[in-house]
Amino acid sequence: MTVQNLLDELGYTYPHLVVSVDGNLVRHDAYSETPVPDGADVRAIHLMAGG
C-alpha cells in the first residue's frame, strides 16, 4: 500500500495535507510511490489558514 492508497481508502480529500510515515515527511508528489509498511506510524495533518 502507498500513502496515496491509504489516503484514498480513509477518504482524505483535503488538498493541503502534511503526511509523515514513521516520522519522515512525504512530499505530495511522492504520495503515489511511497510505501506504507505494515505497522507504520502514519500521520496526516490538514493545513488550514485562519485569523
C-alpha positions as CSV (number, residue, x, y, z in Angstrom):
1,M,0.0,0.0,0.0
2,T,1.2,3.5,-0.8
3,V,0.5,6.8,1.0
4,Q,-2.0,7.7,-1.8
5,N,-3.8,4.4,-1.5
6,L,-4.1,4.9,2.3
7,L,-5.4,8.5,1.9
8,D,-7.9,7.3,-0.7
9,E,-9.1,4.4,1.5
10,L,-9.6,6.7,4.5
11,G,-11.4,9.3,2.5
12,Y,-8.8,12.1,2.8
13,T,-9.7,14.6,0.1
14,Y,-8.4,17.9,1.5
15,P,-5.8,19.4,-0.9
16,H,-3.4,20.7,1.7
17,L,-2.0,17.8,3.8
18,V,1.2,17.1,5.6
19,V,1.9,13.4,5.7
20,S,4.6,11.6,7.6
21,V,5.5,7.9,7.7
22,D,7.5,6.7,10.7
23,G,8.5,10.4,11.3
24,N,9.6,11.0,7.7
25,L,7.8,13.7,5.8
26,V,6.4,12.6,2.4
27,R,6.3,15.1,-0.4
28,H,2.9,15.5,-2.1
29,D,4.3,14.4,-5.4
30,A,5.7,11.2,-3.8
31,Y,2.4,10.0,-2.3
32,S,1.7,7.5,-5.1
33,E,5.2,5.9,-4.9
34,T,5.9,6.0,-1.1
35,P,5.1,2.6,0.5
36,V,3.5,2.3,3.9
37,P,4.9,-0.7,5.7
38,D,2.7,-2.8,8.0
39,G,2.6,-1.3,11.5
40,A,3.9,2.1,10.3
41,D,3.1,5.3,12.2
42,V,1.3,7.4,9.6
43,R,0.2,10.9,10.4
44,A,-1.9,13.2,8.1
45,I,-2.4,16.8,9.2
46,H,-4.8,19.2,7.4
47,L,-3.3,22.6,6.9
48,M,-5.7,25.5,7.5
49,A,-5.5,29.2,7.5
50,G,-7.3,31.5,9.8
51,G,-7.3,34.7,11.5
